[in-house]
Amino acid sequence: MVSLTVVFALIFIALNLMLWYMVIRPVTQLSKIADHVSQGENMDAPDFEVTSSDEIGVLTQSFNRMKKSLVQAMTMLEA
């Protein structure tokens, strides 16, 4: 019975690590960058790296396009 509990605990830990690595970490990083961009900081920083083609990757591509549009708009306003 104890060994079954240990197996389930290890599976639970593995699934949590996968969730953190695949979803939580990229969204947290993107959120931090979005916060800086919303304050006018890091506008010249390179695009956020797109590492997947799932929903997180699509969100990242959209964010990169939005940032480029903001930079172009700011450049036009300053000219």
Solvent accessible surface area in square Angstrom, and as a share of the most:
residue,aa,sasa,rsa
1,M,187,0.84
2,V,117,0.67
3,S,79,0.51
4,L,92,0.46
5,T,86,0.50
6,V,75,0.43
7,V,73,0.42
8,F,122,0.51
9,A,47,0.37
10,L,110,0.55
11,I,86,0.44
12,F,131,0.55
13,I,92,0.47
14,A,48,0.38
15,L,103,0.51
16,N,65,0.33
17,L,109,0.54
18,M,106,0.47
19,L,91,0.45
20,W,123,0.43
21,Y,128,0.49
22,M,113,0.50
23,V,62,0.36
24,I,81,0.41
25,R,74,0.27
26,P,25,0.16
27,V,59,0.34
28,T,60,0.35
29,Q,74,0.33
30,L,11,0.06
31,S,65,0.42
32,K,126,0.53
33,I,48,0.24
34,A,36,0.28
35,D,77,0.40
36,H,75,0.33
37,V,8,0.05
38,S,90,0.58
39,Q,116,0.52
40,G,45,0.43
41,E,78,0.35
42,N,69,0.35
43,M,30,0.14
44,D,137,0.71
45,A,38,0.29
46,P,121,0.76
47,D,62,0.32
48,F,35,0.14
49,E,131,0.59
50,V,54,0.31
51,T,114,0.66
52,S,46,0.30
53,S,107,0.69
54,D,64,0.33
55,E,141,0.63
56,I,31,0.16
57,G,2,0.02
58,V,82,0.47
59,L,89,0.44
60,T,3,0.02
61,Q,80,0.36
62,S,42,0.27
63,F,14,0.06
64,N,14,0.07
65,R,145,0.53
66,M,95,0.42
67,K,8,0.03
68,K,109,0.46
69,S,64,0.41
70,L,72,0.36
71,V,57,0.33
72,Q,118,0.53
73,A,46,0.36
74,M,80,0.36
75,T,80,0.47
76,M,150,0.67
77,L,150,0.75
78,E,143,0.64
79,A,119,0.93
